[in-house]
Amino acid sequence: MKYIKDQENLEGKVVLLRLDLNVPIKNRLITDETRINKILPVLNFLIKKKSKILIISHVGRPKGKIDNDLSLKPICENLEIKTAQKIRLVKENIYKIKKEDIFKNSKNQIVFLENIRFYEEEEKNDTNFSRNLARLGDIFVNDAFSCSHRAHASVSKITKFLPSFAGLQLETELRALKKVTTEIKKPVTCIVGGAKISTKIGLIKNLIPKFDNIIIVGAMANNILNHKGNPIGKSLKEENCKSVIDEIFETAKKNSCLINYPEDVVVGKSMSDKATIKELNEVSNDDLILDIGPKTIKKIKDIIEKSKTILWNGPAGYFENPNFANGCNEITKKIIEKNEKNLIYSVAGGGDTMAVLNQMNAVDNFNFVSTAGGAFLEYLEGKDLPGIKALN
């Protein structure tokens, strides 16, 4: 793989830069700027190199149709402030744009193409569409790791028509993920949460042979508690996952990996209720399990204390209600404590995990926090990502 940071002669070159700026927008206002802030290094790098930057990105799922509510205009306006650059948004049909017209105004160093998913050819990975995109630039840079699990035209097929490079953020993301999959300092621990165990089975199975501990929390853990004969009341659980759970424990046993799950829980009668700590056998029929209990927190902190590498994907409880955020908060604090002493390498990823860390202003206290969701999981599952494969 070639990296844009190693390229010398970029002055005056039109760089087709694929970014993931799929940020939440409400009433045309951006409600979370994390993804925008993450791409500033590559923009500043190319600005300094005096490149002409043509940005390709998307917002939402317009399914090949123009939707003004999903325009990139609010993102352009946000980036104008952050980069102190005048940014132009080109709404003209890509097939009709002439390369020489894009940067006709010498004051424009950054130009945006309108939402690339307004074209149905994008998600079809259409060859002709990719060729038409490629003719607008001199080189292609993928700095959208979080889109790289998609075989889309502006991520995958475009690399057939232009010299192609990995961006700064994509390189950082890959290096961080390698440190928790192939260049591991042991002991290594994975904390995995979320709603459904079936969506994380690929991740768990791929990590078991490499990891010393897998800690299962959140609604996923309800399935294990139920499987082990514990009452879970009216808590969220998945049907027909007995074979999945049996497979997890059997694989772990073969690979000397310890599977950890809650030893006590925090319940409420509703999502907005106050917290009540209960032993596993005390959960009543009208209880909702919404967090891990103090014994479980202590056990997890003890495991983190002995770990040199940690991967976290998925919250430990219903953190949106502060009464059920204690598990997440205590895990975060323990990882930060180890990080501050340089005793652990920490990677976190997934939208909910990022929300937990944002809530605690803790994103900068981890070695790496990924904004990617699907790509993050698929990489950890050992799958080939089309966008990464295309750059190799």
C-alpha positions in Angstrom: 0.0 0.0 0.0 1.2 3.5 -0.9 0.7 6.3 1.6 0.0 10.0 0.6 2.3 11.2 3.4 5.3 9.7 1.5 4.5 11.6 -1.8 6.7 14.6 -2.5 5.4 16.2 -5.8 1.8 17.1 -4.9 1.9 20.8 -5.7 -0.8 21.8 -8.3 -2.1 18.2 -8.4 -5.8 17.6 -8.3 -6.3 15.1 -5.4 -9.6 13.2 -5.4 -10.0 12.8 -1.7 -12.6 10.2 -0.5 -13.7 11.1 3.1 -16.4 9.9 5.4 -18.3 13.0 6.4 -21.5 11.1 7.2 -22.3 13.2 10.2 -25.7 13.5 12.0 -27.5 16.6 10.6 -30.8 17.9 12.2 -32.6 20.9 10.7 -29.4 21.4 8.6 -27.3 21.7 11.7 -24.5 19.2 12.5 -25.0 17.6 15.9 -21.7 15.7 16.1 -18.5 17.0 14.5 -16.2 14.1 15.4 -15.8 12.8 11.9 -15.2 16.3 10.5 -12.4 16.9 13.1 -10.8 13.5 12.3 -10.2 14.5 8.6 -8.5 17.9 9.3 -5.0 16.4 9.4 -5.2 15.2 5.7 -6.8 18.5 4.6 -4.1 20.5 6.3 -1.4 18.3 4.9 -2.7 18.7 1.3 -3.2 22.5 1.8 0.4 22.8 2.9 1.5 20.7 -0.2 -0.4 23.2 -2.4 -2.6 20.5 -3.9 -6.0 21.2 -5.3 -8.4 19.1 -3.2 -11.6 17.7 -4.7 -13.6 16.0 -2.0 -15.9 13.1 -2.5 -18.2 12.1 0.4 -21.8 11.3 1.4 -24.4 11.9 4.0 -27.2 9.4 4.8 -28.8 6.9 2.3 -30.5 8.9 -0.5 -30.5 5.6 -2.6 -29.4 7.3 -5.8 -31.9 10.2 -5.7 -31.3 13.9 -5.0 -32.4 14.8 -1.5 -31.7 18.4 -0.5 -31.9 17.5 3.2 -28.9 15.3 2.6 -26.8 18.0 0.9 -23.1 18.4 1.9 -23.6 22.2 2.2 -23.7 22.3 6.0 -20.4 20.3 6.1 -18.8 22.7 3.6 -19.8 25.7 5.8 -18.4 24.0 8.9 -15.1 23.2 7.1 -14.8 26.8 5.9 -14.5 27.9 9.5 -12.2 25.1 10.5 -9.8 25.5 7.5 -10.1 29.2 7.0 -10.6 28.4 3.3 -13.4 29.3 0.9 -15.0 26.1 -0.1 -17.1 25.6 -3.2 -19.8 22.9 -3.5 -20.3 21.6 -7.1 -23.9 20.5 -7.6 -23.5 20.0 -11.4 -24.0 16.4 -12.7 -20.6 14.6 -12.5 -20.9 13.4 -16.1 -21.1 17.0 -17.3 -18.3 18.5 -15.1 -15.1 19.5 -17.0 -11.9 19.1 -15.0 -10.5 22.4 -16.1 -13.6 24.3 -14.7 -13.4 22.9 -11.2 -10.5 25.1 -10.0 -11.0 27.9 -12.5 -11.1 30.3 -9.6 -7.5 30.3 -8.2 -8.8 31.2 -4.7 -10.5 27.8 -4.4 -8.1 25.2 -3.1 -10.9 22.9 -1.7 -14.0 21.9 -3.8 -16.7 19.5 -2.8 -18.7 17.3 -5.1 -22.3 17.0 -4.0 -23.4 13.9 -2.0 -21.9 11.0 -4.1 -24.8 8.8 -3.1 -27.2 10.9 -5.1 -25.9 8.7 -7.9 -27.2 5.1 -7.9 -24.0 4.1 -9.8 -22.0 4.8 -6.6 -23.4 1.9 -4.6 -23.4 -0.4 -7.7 -19.6 0.1 -8.0 -20.2 1.1 -11.7 -17.1 1.0 -13.9 -18.2 3.9 -16.2 -19.1 6.1 -13.2 -15.8 5.3 -11.6 -14.0 6.2 -14.8 -15.9 9.5 -15.0 -15.0 10.3 -11.4 -11.4 9.5 -12.0 -11.0 11.9 -15.0 -11.6 14.8 -12.6 -8.4 14.2 -10.7 -4.7 13.4 -11.0 -4.5 11.1 -8.0 -6.9 9.3 -5.6 -6.6 9.3 -1.8 -8.8 7.1 0.4 -9.1 8.6 3.9 -12.4 7.0 4.6 -11.7 3.8 6.5 -15.2 3.7 7.8 -16.5 3.3 4.2 -13.8 0.8 3.1 -16.0 -2.2 3.8 -18.2 -1.0 0.9 -17.5 -2.1 -2.7 -18.6 1.3 -4.0 -17.4 3.3 -7.0 -15.6 6.1 -5.1 -14.0 3.6 -2.6 -13.1 0.6 -4.7 -13.4 0.7 -8.5 -11.9 4.2 -8.9 -8.5 2.8 -7.9 -8.3 1.1 -11.3 -8.1 4.5 -13.1 -5.8 6.6 -11.0 -2.6 6.3 -8.9 -4.1 5.6 -5.5 -2.9 6.2 -1.9 -4.0 5.7 1.7 -4.7 8.9 3.6 -3.4 9.9 7.0 -6.5 8.8 9.0 -6.8 5.5 7.2 -3.2 4.7 7.9 -3.6 5.6 11.6 -6.7 3.4 11.8 -5.0 0.4 10.2 -2.0 0.7 12.4 -4.1 0.8 15.6 -6.1 -2.2 14.5 -3.0 -4.2 13.7 -1.9 -3.6 17.3 -4.9 -5.4 18.6 -4.9 -8.2 15.9 -1.4 -9.0 14.6 1.2 -7.0 16.5 -0.3 -7.7 20.0 1.3 -7.1 23.4 -0.2 -9.7 25.7 -2.2 -10.2 27.8 -4.9 -8.9 25.6 -8.5 -8.3 26.5 -11.7 -7.5 24.4 -14.7 -5.9 26.0 -17.7 -6.5 23.7 -21.2 -5.3 24.2 -24.2 -4.3 22.2 -27.7 -5.7 21.6 -27.3 -8.9 19.6 -24.8 -11.6 20.1 -25.4 -12.8 16.5 -24.0 -9.5 15.1 -20.7 -10.0 17.0 -20.2 -13.7 16.6 -17.8 -13.2 13.8 -15.8 -10.8 15.8 -15.7 -13.0 18.9 -14.8 -16.2 17.0 -11.9 -14.4 15.2 -10.5 -12.8 18.3 -10.7 -15.9 20.7 -7.5 -17.5 19.3 -5.6 -14.3 19.7 -7.0 -12.9 22.9 -6.6 -14.0 26.6 -9.9 -12.6 27.8 -13.3 -11.8 26.2 -15.6 -9.8 28.4 -19.3 -9.9 27.3 -21.5 -7.1 28.6 -24.6 -5.2 27.7 -27.7 -6.8 26.3 -25.5 -9.5 24.7 -24.7 -10.8 28.1 -28.4 -11.4 28.9 -28.3 -14.3 26.4 -25.5 -15.9 28.2 -27.1 -15.4 31.6 -30.3 -16.9 30.3 -28.4 -19.7 28.7 -26.8 -20.5 32.1 -30.2 -20.8 33.7 -30.4 -17.3 35.4 -33.6 -15.3 35.4 -33.4 -12.1 33.2 -37.0 -10.8 33.7 -38.2 -8.8 30.7 -34.6 -7.9 29.6 -33.7 -7.6 25.9 -32.6 -11.0 24.6 -32.2 -12.7 21.3 -34.1 -15.9 20.2 -32.4 -19.1 19.0 -28.8 -18.3 20.0 -28.1 -21.4 22.1 -25.8 -22.9 19.4 -24.0 -19.6 19.0 -23.2 -19.4 22.8 -22.2 -23.1 22.9 -19.8 -22.4 20.0 -18.3 -19.4 21.7 -17.5 -21.4 24.9 -16.2 -24.4 23.1 -13.9 -22.3 20.9 -12.7 -20.4 23.9 -11.9 -23.6 25.8 -9.9 -25.0 22.9 -7.9 -21.7 22.7 -7.4 -21.1 26.4 -9.3 -17.8 26.2 -11.5 -16.9 29.2 -15.0 -15.8 28.5 -16.3 -13.4 31.2 -19.8 -12.3 31.7 -21.7 -10.5 34.5 -21.7 -11.9 38.1 -24.2 -9.3 39.3 -26.5 -6.8 37.6 -28.2 -3.5 37.9 -31.9 -3.5 37.1 -34.9 -1.1 36.7 -38.5 -1.6 36.0 -38.2 0.7 32.9 -35.4 2.5 31.0 -36.1 5.7 32.9 -36.1 4.1 36.4 -33.6 4.3 39.2 -30.9 1.6 39.6 -31.2 -1.4 41.9 -28.2 -3.8 42.3 -29.2 -7.5 42.3 -27.5 -10.8 42.5 -28.2 -13.0 39.4 -30.7 -15.2 41.1 -32.7 -12.2 42.5 -33.8 -10.8 39.1 -37.6 -10.7 39.0 -40.1 -11.1 36.1 -40.7 -7.4 35.7 -37.0 -6.4 35.9 -34.9 -5.0 33.0 -31.2 -5.6 33.3 -29.6 -2.3 32.3 -26.1 -2.3 33.7 -23.4 -4.5 35.2 -23.1 -4.7 39.0 -20.2 -3.8 41.4 -18.8 -7.3 41.6 -18.7 -7.5 37.8 -17.1 -4.0 37.6 -14.4 -5.1 40.1 -13.7 -8.2 38.1 -13.4 -6.3 34.8 -11.1 -3.7 36.4 -8.9 -6.5 37.7 -8.6 -8.0 34.2 -7.8 -4.6 32.7 -5.1 -4.1 35.4 -3.4 -7.3 34.2 -3.8 -6.5 30.4 -1.3 -4.8 28.1 -3.7 -4.4 25.2 -7.4 -3.7 25.3 -10.1 -3.5 22.6 -13.6 -2.1 23.5 -16.6 -2.4 21.3 -20.1 -1.9 22.7 -21.3 -0.4 26.0 -21.8 -2.2 29.3 -25.2 -0.8 30.0 -27.9 1.7 29.1 -25.6 4.6 29.5 -28.1 7.1 28.1 -29.7 7.1 31.6 -26.9 8.2 34.1 -28.4 5.7 36.6 -27.2 2.9 34.3 -23.9 4.4 33.1 -21.7 3.3 36.0 -20.3 0.2 34.3 -19.2 2.2 31.2 -17.8 5.0 33.4 -15.8 2.7 35.6 -14.4 0.8 32.6 -13.4 4.0 31.0 -11.7 5.4 34.1 -9.7 2.2 34.6 -8.5 2.2 31.0 -7.5 5.9 31.3 -5.6 5.2 34.6 -3.5 2.5 32.8 -3.1 4.7 29.7 -1.7 7.6 31.7 1.1 5.3 33.0 1.7 4.0 29.4 0.9 0.5 30.7 -1.8 -0.4 28.1 -2.5 0.1 24.4 -6.2 0.9 24.1 -8.5 0.9 21.1 -12.2 1.6 21.1 -14.7 1.6 18.3 -18.3 1.7 17.3 -20.9 4.5 17.5 -22.2 3.7 21.0 -18.7 3.2 22.5 -17.7 6.6 21.0 -20.9 8.1 22.5 -19.8 6.8 25.9 -16.3 8.3 25.6 -17.7 11.6 24.2 -20.1 11.8 27.2 -17.0 11.5 29.5 -14.8 13.7 27.4 -12.4 10.7 27.2 -11.8 10.2 23.5 -8.3 11.8 23.7 -7.4 9.5 26.7 -7.4 6.4 24.5 -4.6 5.4 22.1 -7.1 5.2 19.3 -10.9 5.7 18.9 -12.4 4.6 15.6 -15.3 6.4 14.0 -15.9 3.4 11.9 -18.8 1.0 12.6 -19.2 -1.8 10.0 -15.6 -1.5 8.7 -14.2 -1.6 12.2 -16.1 -4.9 12.9 -15.4 -6.5 9.6 -11.7 -5.8 9.8 -11.6 -7.4 13.3 -13.6 -10.4 12.0 -10.7 -10.9 9.6 -12.7 -10.0 6.4 -11.2 -8.4 3.4 -12.3 -4.8 3.0 -12.9 -3.8 -0.6 -11.5 -0.3 -0.1 -8.3 -1.6 1.5 -7.9 -4.4 -1.0 -8.2 -1.9 -3.8 -5.2 0.1 -2.4 -2.9 -2.9 -2.0 
